[in-house]
Structure formats: C-alpha cells, structure tokens
Amino acid sequence: MMLAWHWPWAALAGALTALAIVVLIIVFARHANTSHEAVFSLDDDLNTERASRMFRQWRALNRTAVAMVVVALVLAIALVARPSQVDSSSEQASSRDIVLCLDVSGSTLPYDREVIDTYLELIKHFQGERIGLSIFNSTSRTVFPLTDDYDLVTEQLTAASKALKGVETQDDIDKMSDADYQKIADWLEGTQNRKDATSLIGDGVVSCAAMLPGFAYGSATEANAERQRAASIVLATDNVVSGKPTYSLSEALDLTQQTKISVDGLYSGPQSSENDQATLDMKSAIESHGGVFLTQSNGQSVNELVKDIQSRRDSESASKAKASMSDAPGWWTLALVVALIAAMACAWRLKR
C-alpha cells in the first residue's frame, strides 16, 4: 500500500485560501495597533508572583490552542485532497473465469479424472476465481455453471472423480459393477444425443464458451468484446473427431478469440498418439490463437500439465495487474478530531 492524493489541487487551493485569511488578519491587526489612542495597561497591577504564573499559563494555553487550530487546519486541507491508498496487487488474479471443457468420449475418460482431481487441489487456493465444468461428446452438458461457491465446486468435482474412478483401465471397466456403470452413465447423460457422432471438439468448445459472459454465437460485437474478468477455457481432448460437427476446432477458436476468451489445450490421450496428425492439428490451432498446448511427451503427468497451464495464466494476469486507488481518510480524520478536541479544551481552560 502506498499513500497518494486523489485531489492534490484541492489541497493547494485550500492552503492558498488559508494563507490569504492569515495575511488579512495580520494586516488588520497591525492597522489596529497603529492607532494613537491611549491604551490602559494592567502590567503594573499584575506584577506579582501569582499573577505572573497565571499570565505564563494563559500564554502557554493560548499558544497551544493556536497551534492545535493550525494543525486542525492543515489536516482539514489534507482531507480535502482526499488521501488515498494505492493497491498495486493483482486484480486480475482474483477476477478470472475458468471453464473446464472435457471431452468424455471413451478414449479420453481416464485422463479427464486426472484433470478433475488436479482442479480439486487447485481450488483450495482460489480467491475470487469463478469455475465451471462442461462435458461433451456428440453433444454437451453443463455439469455446473460458473461459480465461486467452492463448496459446491468441490462437491461436484468429487462426485465426478468418484464416477470416473472405474474407467482408468480396461480391466477396471471389465470389473465394474452394474451400480458403478450406472453412475458413469448418469454422469454422462446428455452427451451422446447424436447418432453416429462422437467427440465433436469444435461444438464442445463453443458450448463451453457460451458459459462465459460476453460470448456471442457466430460473431463478436464492440459491446461483448470487452470483458471485466479474464476468461479462459481448459480444453482436454485427444482431438479425434467422428462425425460432422457444426463448428470445426479452428472455427470455434476464431469465435473465442473474437470475444477475448483464451483457450488452452491439454492433450488427453495415449502418449503413443501424440505425434498423430490430429494431435499436431490441435497444437497448431490452439497455439495460433494464443493458447497454450501441452502434452505428456516431456514426462509430465496430467496433474503437472494442468498446474503448468494454471501458473502461466496466473503469471499473465499478474503482468496485466492494474493499480487501484481507494480513499483512506481514517488516520487523518482521527488526527483532526484529536486536534480539535485539544483546541477546544485549551479554549475552555482560557475562558475559566
């Protein structure tokens, strides 16, 4: 926190006004003292020890009162200038919207659980960020909308993680009970409403973007292009499309870019397919639209990749931080009140 003045020119104007008043008082006082009329003095009558002590006390109180009035005047002028505190901490970091956009086709489900588990850990450190979750296959389903109710987010992500626990390997699927299979089917309900189509990536991205304020299907306008909160989508998919989507991945990214929504890609598929053309196309599309694309080829786990994306976005938000200024009259007001009370106490004592 740093001290600043919101209206410094007001303090200058107040100081000049006070100075002018003081000068006028001195001028009129001197003019009055130049009068040749006889002035009666009690100096001789007060020339005793008690009278001298009382006179010294009166003079000290008088000077103290004048000093307190001057201090109060200075503090009042300072308050007119609106003392403020400049907070240079990052505002962006606590005003982000994050949508987890997960492909839930059969080949990506094992990796989706790792993404979800990582965000379960990350939200413990969130302060002000809103997070939402959307899953898609041939169609999309919003698991929960953007919210900063972290108890709700934790509950929903925990339920999703438990539901996906049985699909990490083929052996897990083979050993799955009917009840566990039904839990997964219930969680995936609404994501496979189109026949002969799976993993429609572009359509999934557009549905995820629609959860963010300011997104417009098909176009961006001057009104919705500006946003108050940084917005980002974490897309987890292997980019293997089966069927004819309404939007290709590049078309979907064009729309998100127009409305200033960053899309980061996380390859959620087997490492043996990281050099496939579909993966390379996804990397090219994400990076050409300003996003971060990460794979497990460098030995990192999905958990580490998600944290890498999150740290990069946090760093970017911090670099764009804007200082905010807020009024801070607290101590100045207290000092003014103390000075006025002291001046009134001296005046009351002088009157006695």
N, C-alpha and C positions, 0 to 999 in steps of 0.2 A: 504494500500500500504506500502511495506517495501523496503528499499534500499538494493541492493545486487550487487555483482560484477561478471560479466559474465566471464571475463578472469583475475582473480587476479594474476596469474603467470606472465602476461604481465606487470603488474604494478611493480612487483618485479624486473623483468628484466630491465625495464626502469629506476627504481631507482638505481640499481647497475651500469648501464651504466653511468648515470648522475654523480654518486658519483666518478666513476673512472675518468671521464673527469675533475671534480673539483680537485681531488687529483693530476692529471698530471699538471694542470695549476699551482697549488701551488708549486709543486716541481720545475717546470721550472722557476717560478718567483723567488723562493729562490736561485736557481742556478745563475740566472742573477744578484741578489743582492750581491752575494759573490765576484763579480768582483772587483778588486783593482784599476780600472780606476777612474780618477778624475771625480767627478760629479759636474756640475755647478748648484748652487742654487740661487734662487731669493728671498729667505726668507727676506734678509735684505731690498731689494728694495720694497718688498710688506708689509713691517712693517708699514702700515698706517691704519687709521680707516676705510676708504672706501675699501681699498684693503682687510683688514681683514673681513669686512662684505661680500664682494663679494666671498672671499675664503670659508667662512662658508656656504654661499648659494650654491656655487658649490659643496661643500662636501655633503650637505643635498640632493641636487638633484641627486648626484652620488649614494648615498646610497639608495635613493628612487628607482632609476632606477634599481639598482642591486636587491632590494627587489621585485620589480614587475617582473623582469626576473625570479627570483626564484619561485615566486608564479605561474607565467605562466608555468614554467617547471613542477611544482607539478601538476597543473591542466591538463597539457598535458599527464602526466604519468597516472593520474586518468582516463582520457578519453580513453587511450589505454586499460585500464582494463575493458572498457565497463560498466559504471554504469547502472544498470537496476532496474526496479521496479517489485516486486513480488506481483502479484494479487492473493490473496487466496480466492476470491469469487468463487461461484459455477459456473462452466462452463456447467455442465450437465443440470441444471435447464433451461437454455436458449437454449438447443440443443436437445429437445425431439420431437419425432414424435408420435402423438396420433391419433388413428383411432377409431371413434365411430362406433361400429358394432351393428346395431339394427335389431332385429327380428321384422318383420312387419306383422306377422300373426295376425288374428283377436283378439286373446286373449291378445296380448302384446301392441297393438297400443296406448291405453290410457296411458301406462307407458312410452312409447317412447317419448311422448310430454314432460313429466317432465324431462327426460334426456336431451333433446334438449334445453329446457328452462334453465336448470342449466348451460350448457356449454355456452349459450348466455351470462350469467352473468360472467362465469369464464374467457372467452376470453378477457374481459376488462382489465384483469391483466396479460395477456400473454405477454412475451417479447422474441421473437425468436422461440417459440414453433411452430411446424407445426401441423395442424389438418386436418383430412379428415373424410368424412362420407360415409359409405356404408350401404345399407339396403338389407335385404334378406328375402325370404320366401322359395319357392322351388328353386328359382334362385336369383342371387344377382345383384344389380345395384349400381354403384358408383354415389352418389349424387354430390360430389365434391372431387377431389384428394387432397393429402397432399399440404397444402399451408400455408404461414404465411401472406397472404393478408387478414387481419382481417375484412376489409370492405366486401370482398366477402363472408367470412365465416358468418358474421353477417347477410348479405342479404339472404343467403341460409338457415341458421338455422331459421331465422324469417319466411321465406316462408313456411318451413316445419312445424313450430309451428302453424301457421295460418291454414294450411291444416288439421292438426290433431285436431284442436280445437273441431270439431264436433263429435269426436268419443270417448269422455271421458266416456260416459254412454250410455246405450241402448236407453234411452229417447232422448239423443242428436242425435243418429243415426236415430231414427224414425222421428224426426222433421227436418231432414236435407233436404235442398232444392236440386233440381236437379243440380244446378250450383255448390254447395258446394260438393256434391257427386262426381261430375266430377273432381273437383280439387284434391280430395283424390285419385281418380282413376288414374289421370295423374301422381301424385307423386309416386304412387305405380307401375307405368308401368314398366314392365321388371322384376318384382319379382315373377311372378306366371306363368312361361313358361313351367312348367312340370305338367302334369295331375296327379291327384290322389296323390299329394305330397305337404305337407306344412311344414314350419318351419324345414328345413334341416340344423340343427345347425352346424354340422361339416363342411359342404360345405360352409356355410356362413362365418365361421371363416377363412377358407383357402382363400376365396376371399378377405376378409379384410386384411389378412396378405400379400397377393400379392400386396397391395398398398404400402407396406413398402419396401424400398431399401434393397437388400440383401436376400430377401426370395426366396427360390427355391422349386418348387413343388416336393415333394417326397423325397428330400434329402437336406443335407447341406454340403457344401464343406469348406475347410480351408479358401478359399477366401471370401465366403459370410457369414461365421460365425462371422467374426469381423466387427463391425459397429462403425461408428464415432459418431452417435447420438443414444441416448437411445430411444427404440421403445416400445410402449405399445398399447394394444387393450382393449377397454372398451366394453365388450360383455353384451348386455341387452337382455335377453330371459327368457322364462319360461321352456325351455328345453323339451317341449312336441313335439316330432317328429312324423310326419305322412308320411310314405313312406320310400323308401330305399335310403339313402344318399350315395354318393361316399366315403366320409370320415365320420367316427364317430367323436364325440367330442374329445375323447381321442386321436385318430389318428391325428386330426388337431392340438391338443395341443402338440403332440410329434414333429410335424414339426416346430411349432413356437418356441418351446424350443430349438431345434437344432440351430436355427438362432438367438437366444437370444432376442426373442420378448416376452415380458411379457403380459399375458392375465388375466385381472381382470373380474370377473363375477358379474353381478348385476341381481338378480332375479326380473324379471318384470312380475309379475303375482299376482293373489289374495293371500292375506295372508293365507287364508284357505288351500292353496295348498303347503305351504312352507315345510311341512313335508312329502310330497309325495315322492315316490321313485325317480322320475325323478329329483326332486329338490336336493335330497340327492346325487344322482349320479353326478349332475353338480357340487355341492360343493366339492365332493371328487376329481373329475377330475381337477378342477381349482386349488385347494389348493395343490394337489400332484405335480403340475407343477410349483409351486412357485408363484401362483397368489393369489389375494385377492377376497374372495367371500362374498357378503353381501346381507342380506335380510331385510325386514321391520319388522321382528318379535320383534326387540328391541324398536319399537316405532318411529324409524326414518323415515322420508319421503324419497322419491326417490331423492329429491334435496340434502338432507343431506348425503345420501349414496354416491352419485356421488362426493360430496365435500370431503368425507372421503377417497375415493379411490385416488382422486387427491392429497390430502395432504400427503398421505402415499407415493406416488410416488415422490412427491417433496422432502420429507424427505429423501428418499432413494437416490435421485440424489445428495442432498446436502452432504450426508455422503460419497459419492464417488467423491466429488469435487477434482479436480487437480489444483494445483497452476500453473499459467502461468507466464513466465518471458518475459518482453519486454524492449528494450533499452530505457533509459531515459537520454539522454545527454543534455537536454535543459538548465538547470541552470548551469551545468558545462561548457558548451560551452559559455554561456553568460559571466560567470566569467572570462574565458580565454580571451575572446575578450576585456573585460574591463582592465585586467591586461596588455595585450599587448599594448593597446592604451595608458595607463598610462606610460608604459616604453618608448614608442616612444615619448611621449610628453616631458618626462624628458630628453631624448637624444637630442631632438630638442632644448630644452632650454639650455642644456650644450653646444651645438655646437655654439649657439649665444654668 
